[in-house]
């Protein structure tokens, strides 16, 4: 688990010049990409200015952050970039393969439809990147609104988190807008894009594993076989790790250092009572731990650990690494690789536009709902707790209650329903989205 592969420092004159050149290069490339992807010469200047403007904003904030904090090469960022490149490459190739015929451009030029759609995917990828990152960030802020409301400036921080479903919704909105604007079949376009989302997500989850985010819940040490799959994320002083070399630690370990819940010493499971924490950590008005726990069964305030329990924070600090947790990142990554394989194979028997998209929506929602049962990062939020933060009339249900599902499980239900609707509406072999037998795609 390597949170940071390398750390670049821009304090020297030479590295400062390099940083300035990188910022300028980003703006120039943005303008070039905008101009090169324009549909006509008349639209090129406006489009180039838009792309350059967005690139300038990114360069401005990136320059300030790198100048003040350096530029660590995070494994997470590297894997996300790799995932994006792989997704674009596969998507553009599939677009070129699956679209046949010719396309007449606005200036009268006739080009192969496959080549035109290849450029469409390349152009669309920029908007998807912006919409995906924006949506992922917005949902993370919503889920953690209590913390951001107390420190609004943190909303603009580059060190904040991202939520996949937020990125998925943001990217989907952009694709719908783009398809409508350019008069493209949304479902047919979705069939091309969605397998790329699956493989990209599978690669991205490996970045989560390296960073130690999206971690799992505590494994039950009563079952010996769990020892073989459980993960222990390193702290900054864990010997023989790159985390120690770069004086950094995993997010899972840092979170556990702030977790003052009590676990059963024999099983490492959270001690609960009537769907509530049996021992609730006491905090002051500023949210700081006061070194005591409220026994919600008896009402007594405890200043020492009850017999047979351990505290997460002190135990993790003593060990120098996190307590063993489920490998949820690997579980989801392997599941996404399997879904990607199913989607690619399904192209051979595709009968209507939207079939691949609907298959993904249903399969991934099942995968995500299952993985969520093993997640341990409560920062992602639960439906009743988030609702209570915005609307006081909504009860603040115990996080252990079976009905207090996570935000991602709630979204998964909606995503699954959308897949069912697409399949039910177009899977009967009738309508504009059905494919004649003569037009079935060849095997990928």
Secondary structure, DSSP 8 states (H G I E B T S, - for coil): --SEEEEE---SHHHHHHHHHHHHHHHHHHHHHHHHT-SSHHHHHHHHHHHHHHHHHHHHHHHHHHHHH-EEEEHHHHHHHHHHHHHHHHHHHHHHHH--SEEE-TTS-EEEHHHHHHHHHHHHHHHHHHHHHHHHHHHHHHHTHHHHHH-GGGGG-TT----HHHHHHHHHHHHHHHHHHTT--HHHHHHHHHHHHHHHHHHHHHHHHHHT-S-B-B--TTSGGGGGT-B--B-TT-TTSHHHHTT---HHHHHHHT---EEETTT--B-EETTEESEEEEE-TT--EEEEEEETTT--EESS--TTEEEHHHHHHHHTB---B--HHHHHHHHHHHHHHHHHHHGGG--BTTHHHHHHHHHHHHHHHHHHTTB--GGG-BHHHHHHHH-TTS----TTSTT--BHHHHHHHHHHHHHHHHHHHHTTS-STTB--GGG-----
